[in-house]
């Protein structure tokens, strides 16, 4: 028996009431798209390190974040842009500094991924 055959039922056995209840309770397409973007946003070790640093430090500039994560400022900036594009961090300019902060829902997702309690700093 091939693995493809082992992963599929040999007959149609639909529990329609149960299946329909589950189907209608699924997140919307927009919610699923957003969740996938956020998951991709953290799908890189440097981004997890940056997000963890922001969870611990609150608002930090790129210089601090590159020092904390032992990366170049260019690499930290690149990954922070990726996190911002995924909606995982926010940024603001303060004079010549760009300061980053973790988006509220990101701390929860980060805690889940790292196995720490929700809302705590990993």
Residue pairs with C-beta under 8 A, 6 or more apart in sequence:
26 32
27 35
34 87
37 86
37 87
38 86
38 87
38 88
38 105
38 106
38 109
39 109
40 86
41 47
41 82
41 83
41 85
41 86
41 87
41 88
42 48
42 51
42 83
42 86
42 88
42 106
42 109
42 110
42 113
44 79
44 82
46 69
46 71
46 75
46 76
46 79
47 79
47 82
47 83
47 88
48 110
48 113
48 114
49 68
49 69
49 71
50 65
50 69
50 76
50 79
50 80
50 83
50 89
50 100
51 83
51 88
51 89
51 102
51 106
51 110
52 110
52 114
52 121
52 122
53 60
53 64
53 65
53 68
53 69
54 60
54 65
54 89
54 100
54 101
54 102
55 102
55 106
55 107
55 110
55 121
55 122
56 121
56 122
57 64
57 68
58 101
59 99
59 100
59 101
60 68
60 99
60 100
61 97
61 98
61 99
61 100
62 73
62 76
62 77
62 80
62 98
62 100
63 73
65 76
65 80
65 100
66 72
66 73
66 75
66 76
69 76
71 79
80 89
80 91
80 100
83 89
83 100
84 90
84 91
84 100
87 103
88 102
88 103
88 106
89 100
89 101
89 102
89 103
89 106
90 100
90 101
90 103
91 98
91 99
91 100
91 101
92 98
92 99
92 101
93 99
102 110
107 118
107 119
107 121
108 118
108 119
110 122
111 117
111 118
111 119
111 120
111 122
112 118
114 122
116 122
